[in-house]
């Protein structure tokens, strides 16, 4: 199955891979179905014209209800597209990109139709908060096609490699442009985090979100998602502030109200690239940051006038 993607010889990665494969062999397909579910619509930011262009080149994987209907990207489809665009950026011809796609998306009937690329996404997601992974093109060719290089999944890479961990973070952290998409993203993230934590618990890794994990185990998935989305729905529906729970409420001289929530996020949080400067390690530094944010409130208010 993994002839097109070479996995690192690492005991932790092997444990996670075995846990995922055991789930599939036991007919637990929930994680795989989630990342392949196009109803969550992880749509590309590419223009319709560019999507048609790449579609004509056969490098796009997406669902369509009709021939001319809207393309709906699953989580796996979207990351696959980003990888195809990366291959184009580094100079690969379209026919080579198509061959790459065919190799990495070849489904294994013995493993509930799991593809090497889906397995990479699932493994990378489990390590998301603690370790980055890169897809690196090698020099040896894939047997049988004589064109596309083998791909290695490595825990070390550089700016010229495809950082699949960073792509996953970017896709899940992008703010949706409407409330319907926001609800879908919240629903996806709740289930996604649960499946990650389910694997992490199996292999003895700390959970990312214990509250979410316990909710999914104690009630139905729909109830758990609804409860985890509660704050989002209150915000989306513009309900009164008193129905939202904050640690600090601040009212400025213009009677504008700002809610501040302080939440423990654990020691597994991955600081997004470019936001390292937000990290403070003392109460005095924290106070300075809070005062700076408060001082910016007037600036933001004037910009909105």
HELIX and SHEET records of a PDB file:
HELIX    1   1 UNK A    2  UNK A    4  5                                   3    
HELIX    2   2 UNK A   11  UNK A   25  1                                  15    
HELIX    3   3 UNK A   30  UNK A   36  1                                   7    
HELIX    4   4 UNK A   38  UNK A   40  5                                   3    
HELIX    5   5 UNK A   48  UNK A   56  1                                   9    
HELIX    6   6 UNK A   75  UNK A   89  1                                  15    
HELIX    7   7 UNK A   94  UNK A  104  1                                  11    
HELIX    8   8 UNK A  109  UNK A  111  5                                   3    
HELIX    9   9 UNK A  116  UNK A  126  1                                  11    
HELIX   10  10 UNK A  164  UNK A  173  1                                  10    
HELIX   11  11 UNK A  179  UNK A  203  1                                  25    
HELIX   12  12 UNK A  210  UNK A  218  1                                   9    
HELIX   13  13 UNK A  221  UNK A  228  1                                   8    
HELIX   14  14 UNK A  230  UNK A  236  1                                   7    
HELIX   15  15 UNK A  241  UNK A  243  5                                   3    
HELIX   16  16 UNK A  276  UNK A  278  5                                   3    
HELIX   17  17 UNK A  283  UNK A  304  1                                  22    
SHEET    1   A 4 UNK A   5  UNK A   6  0                                        
SHEET    2   A 4 UNK A 149  UNK A 154  1                                        
SHEET    3   A 4 UNK A 134  UNK A 141 -1                                        
SHEET    4   A 4 UNK A 162  UNK A 163 -1                                        
SHEET    1   B 2 UNK A 107  UNK A 108  0                                        
SHEET    2   B 2 UNK A 114  UNK A 115 -1                                        
SHEET    1   C 2 UNK A 248  UNK A 251  0                                        
SHEET    2   C 2 UNK A 257  UNK A 260 -1                                        
END                                                                             
